[in-house]
Amino acid sequence: MPAFKPAYLIHGDDHGRIAERRARLRDLAVREGGAQGLELFEGERANPDVVAGALDAMTLALGRRFLIVDGVERWKDRELDSLEAALARSDGETTVGFFAREDGRLKAPARLHKAVRAAGGDVAAEQTLKAWELPKWAVAQARGLGLELTPEAARALVAQVGERQQRLLRELEKLALDRPSGSVVDVEVVGELAAASAQQRAWSLADALLSGDGAAATRMLLALRAQGERLPGLIYWMSSRLRQADRAAAELDRGRSQAEVRASLRMPPAAADRLIADARRLGPERLADAVCLIADLELASRGASAASEDTAALRTIARITAG
């Protein structure tokens, strides 16, 4: 049985990694205490006083309780009196996970950092690396997977795949499955990675998902799987598009103009305008939920679900595009 601490604060600007860690904690919570032992605090319920009340409340659930709290990047130090006191009174049978998807001025408050540590909890930062740091990071990750990635190949990998660490890691994992341990990966091998046509079809799937066209997204998923595309690669493209829209919605919510958001997306203007329109329609809360659902799907695709990975993917598409 894992040893859980009273509290965790997971924060940073790597929203994909934060969503993965949230999904992992949620899965562990259900395994440890069942669904009745898990409480989610999102939207208006993600309020310091509401969470403090839940920490102090009696419960009929057997075993450890888990509270998962989203959106703490919007909290302020002055709002944390009751929560700080509740954390200090922790009963030892409750674990609370705070998740902060930080961006610009939106940061988990310093007082929450201190309160979590004072309660005997852990604080972990999930930060995206700078572009110039990625090749060295990729070499280290490849070594951990049993591959020797040359520095030139690492730079080529970043140039070809992009700067998202999750995407880089997925490509390295695919290489590790295809090659014996100790293999040297050079520039030529990197050049043989993802085919542009497959990526384009995967983007179409991601766009259908974001637009809310569940029927089209389902057809595309089944067609891509029939053509031999692996689900982890498709999850990456869906997750990337949803995170782009999530960031766009957050920027719009903070008052940035559509032109400013369009310029930050690094895509053709027409595609950017479609993504912005979808981001406005869905809003930050629904997009954050969608990112979490994709993270749950990635966890399920690694064997954390009794359902087949295709069934899990179809259910996720249905949930994201519902309503």
C-alpha positions as CSV (number, residue, x, y, z in Angstrom):
1,M,0.0,0.0,0.0
2,P,1.5,3.4,-0.9
3,A,2.3,5.8,1.9
4,F,0.4,9.0,1.4
5,K,1.2,12.3,2.9
6,P,-1.5,14.7,4.3
7,A,-1.1,17.2,1.5
8,Y,0.4,17.7,-1.9
9,L,0.8,20.9,-4.0
10,I,1.6,20.3,-7.6
11,H,2.2,23.5,-9.5
12,G,3.9,24.9,-12.6
13,D,3.5,25.8,-16.2
14,D,3.7,22.3,-17.6
15,H,-0.1,21.8,-17.7
16,G,0.1,18.4,-19.4
17,R,2.3,16.9,-16.7
18,I,0.1,18.4,-14.0
19,A,-2.9,16.9,-15.5
20,E,-1.1,13.5,-15.6
21,R,-0.3,13.7,-11.9
22,R,-3.8,14.7,-11.0
23,A,-5.1,11.7,-13.0
24,R,-2.7,9.4,-11.2
25,L,-3.7,10.7,-7.8
26,R,-7.4,10.3,-8.7
27,D,-6.8,6.7,-9.9
28,L,-4.9,5.8,-6.7
29,A,-7.6,7.4,-4.6
30,V,-10.3,5.2,-6.1
31,R,-8.1,2.1,-5.8
32,E,-7.4,2.8,-2.1
33,G,-10.8,4.0,-0.8
34,G,-13.3,3.6,-3.6
35,A,-15.3,6.3,-5.2
36,Q,-16.9,7.2,-1.9
37,G,-13.6,8.2,-0.5
38,L,-12.8,10.7,-3.2
39,E,-14.0,14.4,-3.3
40,L,-13.4,16.7,-6.3
41,F,-13.3,20.5,-5.9
42,E,-13.6,22.3,-9.2
43,G,-15.1,25.6,-10.3
44,E,-17.0,27.4,-7.5
45,R,-16.3,24.5,-5.1
46,A,-12.5,25.1,-5.5
47,N,-12.7,27.7,-2.7
48,P,-10.3,27.7,0.3
49,D,-13.2,27.9,2.8
50,V,-15.1,25.1,1.2
51,V,-12.0,22.9,1.2
52,A,-11.3,23.8,4.8
53,G,-14.8,22.8,5.7
54,A,-14.4,19.4,4.0
55,L,-11.1,18.8,5.8
56,D,-12.8,19.4,9.1
57,A,-16.0,17.5,8.3
58,M,-16.8,14.0,9.6
59,T,-17.3,11.3,7.0
60,L,-18.8,7.8,7.0
61,A,-16.3,6.6,4.4
62,L,-13.9,3.8,5.5
63,G,-10.2,4.2,5.0
64,R,-8.3,7.1,3.7
65,R,-10.1,10.2,2.3
66,F,-8.8,12.0,-0.8
67,L,-9.6,15.6,-1.7
68,I,-8.5,16.8,-5.2
69,V,-8.6,20.6,-5.6
70,D,-8.2,22.3,-8.9
71,G,-7.5,26.0,-9.8
72,V,-5.5,27.0,-6.7
73,E,-3.4,29.3,-9.0
74,R,-6.3,31.8,-8.6
75,W,-6.2,31.8,-4.8
76,K,-4.8,34.7,-2.8
77,D,-2.8,34.6,0.5
78,R,-5.4,36.6,2.3
79,E,-8.1,33.9,1.6
80,L,-6.3,31.1,3.3
81,D,-6.9,31.6,7.1
82,S,-9.4,28.8,7.5
83,L,-7.6,26.4,5.2
84,E,-4.2,26.9,6.9
85,A,-5.8,26.1,10.2
86,A,-7.6,23.0,8.8
87,L,-4.4,21.7,7.3
88,A,-2.7,22.1,10.7
89,R,-5.4,20.0,12.3
90,S,-5.0,17.1,9.8
91,D,-6.3,13.8,11.2
92,G,-3.8,11.7,9.4
93,E,-6.5,9.8,7.5
94,T,-7.0,12.4,4.8
95,T,-4.9,13.4,1.8
96,V,-5.6,16.6,-0.1
97,G,-4.0,17.3,-3.5
98,F,-3.8,20.9,-4.7
99,F,-3.2,21.5,-8.4
100,A,-2.1,24.9,-9.8
101,R,-1.8,25.3,-13.6
102,E,0.3,28.4,-13.5
103,D,0.6,30.9,-16.3
104,G,1.9,34.5,-16.2
105,R,0.7,36.1,-13.0
106,L,-1.5,33.2,-12.0
107,K,0.6,31.4,-9.3
108,A,-0.2,29.2,-6.3
109,P,0.0,31.5,-3.3
110,A,3.2,31.4,-1.2
111,R,1.2,30.9,1.9
112,L,-0.3,27.7,0.5
113,H,3.3,26.4,-0.2
114,K,4.1,27.0,3.5
115,A,0.9,25.5,4.8
116,V,1.3,22.3,2.8
117,R,4.9,21.9,4.0
118,A,3.9,22.7,7.6
119,A,1.3,20.0,7.5
120,G,4.0,17.4,6.5
121,G,3.1,17.5,2.8
122,D,5.1,17.8,-0.4
123,V,5.4,20.6,-2.9
124,A,6.4,19.7,-6.4
125,A,7.0,22.0,-9.4
126,E,6.3,20.8,-12.9
127,Q,8.0,23.4,-15.2
128,T,8.6,23.3,-18.9
129,L,12.2,23.4,-19.9
130,K,13.8,26.2,-22.0
131,A,14.3,25.3,-25.6
132,W,18.1,25.2,-25.3
133,E,17.8,22.7,-22.4
134,L,15.7,20.2,-24.2
135,P,18.4,18.3,-26.2
136,K,20.4,17.6,-23.0
137,W,17.2,16.5,-21.3
138,A,16.3,14.2,-24.2
139,V,19.8,12.6,-24.1
140,A,19.2,11.8,-20.4
141,Q,15.7,10.5,-20.9
142,A,16.9,8.2,-23.7
143,R,19.7,6.9,-21.5
144,G,17.1,6.0,-18.9
145,L,15.2,4.0,-21.6
146,G,18.4,2.1,-22.6
147,L,19.3,4.2,-25.7
148,E,22.3,6.3,-26.6
149,L,20.9,9.4,-28.2
150,T,23.7,11.5,-29.9
151,P,23.7,15.2,-29.2
152,E,23.1,15.9,-32.9
153,A,20.2,13.5,-32.9
154,A,18.8,15.1,-29.8
155,R,18.8,18.5,-31.5
156,A,17.2,17.0,-34.6
157,L,14.5,15.3,-32.5
158,V,13.5,18.7,-30.9
159,A,13.5,20.4,-34.3
160,Q,11.3,17.7,-35.8
161,V,8.9,16.9,-32.9
162,G,8.7,20.2,-31.1
163,E,9.3,21.5,-27.6
164,R,6.7,19.6,-25.6
165,Q,8.5,17.3,-23.2
166,Q,5.7,14.7,-23.2
167,R,5.8,14.5,-27.0
168,L,9.6,14.1,-27.0
169,L,9.3,11.4,-24.3
170,R,6.7,9.5,-26.3
171,E,8.9,9.4,-29.3
172,L,11.8,8.2,-27.3
173,E,9.6,5.5,-25.8
174,K,8.6,4.4,-29.3
175,L,12.2,4.1,-30.3
176,A,13.0,2.1,-27.1
177,L,10.3,-0.4,-28.1
178,D,11.7,-0.8,-31.6
179,R,15.4,-1.1,-30.8
180,P,17.5,-3.3,-28.5
181,S,18.9,-1.9,-25.3
182,G,22.1,0.0,-25.8
183,S,21.3,1.0,-29.4
184,V,22.8,4.3,-30.7
185,V,20.2,6.7,-32.1
186,D,21.6,9.0,-34.6
187,V,20.2,11.8,-36.9
188,E,19.2,9.3,-39.6
189,V,17.1,7.3,-37.2
190,V,15.4,10.4,-35.8
191,G,14.6,11.5,-39.4
192,E,12.6,8.3,-39.8
193,L,10.1,9.1,-37.0
194,A,6.5,10.3,-37.4
195,A,5.2,10.6,-40.9
196,A,3.8,14.0,-41.8
197,S,0.6,12.5,-43.3
198,A,-0.2,10.6,-40.1
199,Q,0.4,13.8,-38.0
200,Q,-2.0,15.7,-40.3
201,R,-4.7,13.0,-39.9
202,A,-4.2,13.1,-36.1
203,W,-4.5,16.9,-36.1
204,S,-7.9,16.5,-37.9
205,L,-9.0,14.1,-35.1
206,A,-7.9,16.6,-32.5
207,D,-9.7,19.5,-34.2
208,A,-12.9,17.4,-34.5
209,L,-12.7,16.7,-30.7
210,L,-12.2,20.4,-29.9
211,S,-15.1,21.5,-32.2
212,G,-17.4,19.1,-30.3
213,D,-18.1,16.9,-33.4
214,G,-18.2,13.6,-31.5
215,A,-19.3,11.6,-34.5
216,A,-16.5,12.8,-36.7
217,A,-13.9,12.4,-34.0
218,T,-15.1,8.8,-33.4
219,R,-14.9,8.0,-37.2
220,M,-11.4,9.4,-37.4
221,L,-10.2,7.6,-34.3
222,L,-11.4,4.2,-35.6
223,A,-9.9,4.9,-39.1
224,L,-6.5,5.9,-37.7
225,R,-6.5,2.8,-35.4
226,A,-7.4,0.6,-38.3
227,Q,-4.4,2.0,-40.2
228,G,-2.1,1.0,-37.4
229,E,-1.7,4.3,-35.5
230,R,-0.8,3.8,-31.9
231,L,-3.2,5.3,-29.3
232,P,-0.4,7.1,-27.3
233,G,0.5,9.1,-30.4
234,L,-3.1,10.0,-31.0
235,I,-3.6,11.0,-27.3
236,Y,-0.6,13.4,-27.7
237,W,-2.2,15.2,-30.6
238,M,-5.6,15.5,-28.9
239,S,-4.0,16.6,-25.7
240,S,-1.8,19.2,-27.5
241,R,-4.8,20.8,-29.2
242,L,-6.9,20.9,-26.0
243,R,-4.0,22.5,-24.1
244,Q,-3.6,25.1,-26.8
245,A,-7.3,25.9,-26.5
246,D,-7.0,25.9,-22.7
247,R,-4.2,28.4,-22.8
248,A,-6.1,30.6,-25.4
249,A,-9.2,30.6,-23.2
250,A,-7.2,31.6,-20.2
251,E,-5.6,34.4,-22.1
252,L,-9.0,35.6,-23.4
253,D,-10.3,35.4,-19.8
254,R,-7.5,37.7,-18.6
255,G,-8.5,40.3,-21.2
256,R,-6.0,39.8,-24.0
257,S,-7.4,40.6,-27.5
258,Q,-8.1,37.9,-30.1
259,A,-5.3,39.3,-32.3
260,E,-2.8,38.9,-29.4
261,V,-3.9,35.4,-28.7
262,R,-3.8,34.5,-32.4
263,A,-0.2,35.7,-32.7
264,S,0.8,33.5,-29.7
265,L,-0.6,30.3,-31.2
266,R,2.0,29.9,-34.0
267,M,-0.5,28.5,-36.5
268,P,-2.1,29.7,-39.7
269,P,-4.5,32.6,-39.0
270,A,-7.7,30.7,-40.2
271,A,-6.8,27.7,-38.0
272,A,-6.0,30.0,-35.1
273,D,-9.4,31.7,-35.4
274,R,-11.2,28.4,-35.4
275,L,-9.3,27.3,-32.3
276,I,-10.1,30.6,-30.5
277,A,-13.8,30.3,-31.4
278,D,-13.8,26.8,-29.9
279,A,-12.0,28.1,-26.9
280,R,-14.6,30.8,-26.3
281,R,-17.4,28.3,-26.8
282,L,-16.1,25.8,-24.3
283,G,-14.6,28.2,-21.7
284,P,-11.7,27.6,-19.3
285,E,-13.5,25.2,-17.0
286,R,-14.7,22.8,-19.6
287,L,-11.3,22.9,-21.3
288,A,-9.5,22.1,-18.1
289,D,-11.9,19.2,-17.5
290,A,-11.2,18.0,-21.1
291,V,-7.4,18.1,-20.5
292,C,-7.9,16.0,-17.3
293,L,-10.1,13.5,-19.2
294,I,-7.3,13.1,-21.8
295,A,-4.8,12.6,-19.0
296,D,-7.1,9.9,-17.5
297,L,-7.2,8.3,-21.0
298,E,-3.4,8.2,-21.2
299,L,-3.3,6.5,-17.8
300,A,-5.9,4.0,-18.9
301,S,-3.9,3.3,-22.1
302,R,-1.0,2.2,-19.9
303,G,-3.1,-0.6,-18.3
304,A,-4.9,1.3,-15.5
305,S,-8.3,0.4,-16.8
306,A,-10.2,-2.8,-17.2
307,A,-11.6,-1.6,-20.5
308,S,-9.7,-1.9,-23.8
309,E,-7.8,1.2,-24.8
310,D,-10.0,1.7,-27.8
311,T,-13.1,1.5,-25.6
312,A,-11.6,4.0,-23.1
313,A,-10.7,6.4,-26.0
314,L,-14.3,6.3,-27.4
315,R,-15.7,6.9,-24.0
316,T,-13.4,9.9,-23.5
317,I,-14.4,11.4,-26.9
318,A,-18.1,11.0,-25.9
319,R,-17.6,12.7,-22.6
320,I,-15.6,15.6,-24.0
321,T,-18.0,16.3,-26.9
322,A,-21.2,15.8,-24.8
323,G,-23.4,18.9,-24.6
